[in-house]
Amino acid sequence: MSRLTITVNGQRVQGNNHEPLLLQLERAGLQPEFQCRNGMCGACRCKLKEGSVNQHEAMAFVAPGEILACRSIPTSDLDLEFEYQLQTP
């Protein structure tokens, strides 16, 4: 397992390169919006400002420069931007 740094709206958390991004963000105490976890709804859409991911197939529309956190596995350090303030527990 490779450790990665994931920056979300300016906040840094530790991640890895083998689990979906949504799961890793939740484990770090962040609460991105989601509804389906399988790429149908698009609620977990975010901007990939820097870095790269492997994104599995999804039905939701994703604009250039965007990814779905539920379907993306990081392949490098990331800098992400959600258009809303993420909730923390």
N, C-alpha and C positions, 0 to 999 in steps of 0.2 A: 504494500500500500504506500503510495506516495502522498506526502503531506503537501497541501496547497494553502495559499492565503486567498481568501475570498473577501473582497471589499464590497459592502452593500450600503449604498447611500452614505459612503464615508466611514462606515464602521467595519473594522477588520475582524474576521473570524477565521478559524482554522477549518480546513476541509480536506477531502481526499479525491482520488481520481477513479473511484469504483462505485460510488453510490449516486443516485439522482440528487441534483442540487437542492430541490425542495426539502428532502429528508435531512440533508446536512444543515440547511438554514434553520429548520425547526429544532434540530438537536443543539444548535448553538444558541437557542433562546429567541430567535426571530420568528415572526409569524406572518409569512407572506400570504396573500389571499390565494385560495384555491377552491375548487369545487369537485373536480373529478379525479385528479391524479393520473389521468391516462391520455392527456393531450386533446381532449374533446372541447373543453369549455374556454380555454385561453385565459382564465382568471389569473394564472401565475406568470403571465407574460412580463418580461423585463427587458431593459436595454443592456446589451453586452457592450460595454464601453471599451474593454480591453481584455485580452485573453482568448481562449478557444475552448469549445465544448464539442462533444459528440452528442448530437440531438437525434433521438430516436423518432420514428414516424409519429406524426400528430395530425389530427383533423382540423384543429384551430388555425386560423389565419395568423401568420407571424410576418411582420414587415421586415425588410432588410435591417440588420443590426439588432434585431430582437430575438429572444429565445424563450422557450417555455421551461420554467424551473423544474417542473415535474418530469420532463422528458430529456433533460440535459445532464450529461455527466462531464464534469470539468476535465480538461486535458492539460491545463496550465493554470497559473494564478489568474484570478479573475477580478475585474472591476465591473460591478453591476449597478444599475439604477432602476429602482421601482418608482413609478410616478406618484407614489403615496408614501407616507411615513409607516414603516413596518411596526406592528405592535410587538411589544415584549411582555412576557408574563409578569 
